């Protein structure tokens, strides 16, 4: 009767890049695959468009700037907006000073958010586009004309 809902998980399982705890980067960066941040970044951190990216921010790490990724695990400090397309995990040491957009959220006790949380609806990643040159059928046009005459 009561089934457990299948929990979606992080879709990237390989961290291919590391910002070590003794490293301080100033400037925007674009990454693909997985990125672990133990150091400090002052600038936007953006997962490459069209790829499933993962950012892991450790308790020692901090980012001052906008963060955008497919999946994210945060246990450090982000000062700026956080935009996660799929799954966001805020661990107990997470400190977010900015707005958060996410599809799925897991938040541990102790994590703090100084901004708004916005859950984006499940659905297709790309918006559905309607054909712009499709004309209404003749019967639909007649029905509209007839209803306009009755309204007069």
Protein Blocks (a to p, Z undefined) as FASTA:
>chain_A
ZZcddddddfbfbdfbdcdfkbccedddddehjaddfbdceddddddehiacdddddfkb
ccedddddfbdcdfbdcedddddfkbccddfklccedddddfbdcddehiacdddddddd
eddfbdcdddfkbccdfklmmmmmmmmmmmZZ
